[in-house]
Amino acid sequence: MKRVFIFSLALTTFLLGVRAAAPQTHEDVGRGAGPSSQTVSETPTKSRVASNGGEEFVIGTGDVLAINVWKESEVSKTVPVRSDGRISLPLIGELQAAGRTPRQLEAEIKARLKDYVSDPEVTVVVQEIHSQKFNVLGMVSHPGSFPLAKPMTVVDAIAVAGGFRDFAKQKNIYVLRRDAEGKQIRLPFNYKEVIKGLHTEQNIELQSNDTVVVP
């Protein structure tokens, strides 16, 4: 009897040691067992932030700018960029906005205000984008021009235009674009293939003044 008890005790100790040494499974991590679950929860998640008002954005005619000068409400205004590309502000008058980035415009406003305000702090935010547009023509429900206020693909453009009309040639769509030399190029787009996950590289991100043609 004594030998049986000693054998059982030794067997139990051995099994507990094996279990403690065994690696954790994916189910253990999912349940939060062990220190690895804490490592997973503390890992920061990377997020993509899209911005249309940063240095890369170039202001154009029709855009609406929110200009703020700290503690100077008289100069802080929301103004549209006129067809001549200029804006008007109190104290400093007219200045060129189209063709510049918000940072460049901030720098000029700050420089001009130094005669009136001590160390002015200026921010320029593109509140509304009207200068960048794309076109959708042909066999869609609502052909026309649309603002390119955020990243848009060809599929997005077709959706914005209300989708296809009857008898639209969905395999023969193309995008007209001007290259760096001003030459018009034609980029094919087969809707039937793209929605099946084939040739997804055709679903390009649109640029300003692109025209999507649906025959």
Number of C-alpha atoms within 10 A of each C-alpha: 6 6 8 9 10 10 11 11 11 11 11 10 10 11 10 10 10 10 10 9 8 8 9 13 9 10 9 13 15 11 9 14 14 11 9 13 14 12 9 12 10 8 8 7 6 6 6 5 5 9 11 16 19 14 12 12 15 19 24 23 20 19 21 21 22 15 22 19 20 12 11 12 9 11 17 18 16 15 16 22 21 17 12 12 18 15 19 16 16 11 12 14 9 11 15 15 26 22 14 17 19 23 18 15 21 20 14 14 20 19 15 15 19 11 12 10 14 9 11 18 16 21 18 23 17 20 16 16 20 18 19 20 17 18 20 23 17 17 21 21 17 17 19 13 15 16 15 20 14 12 12 16 15 22 18 14 20 22 14 16 19 12 17 17 13 9 8 15 16 16 15 14 19 21 20 16 19 15 9 7 6 8 8 11 12 13 14 16 25 18 23 13 14 16 12 9 10 12 13 14 10 19 19 14 14 21 16 15 18 20 23 26 21 22 15
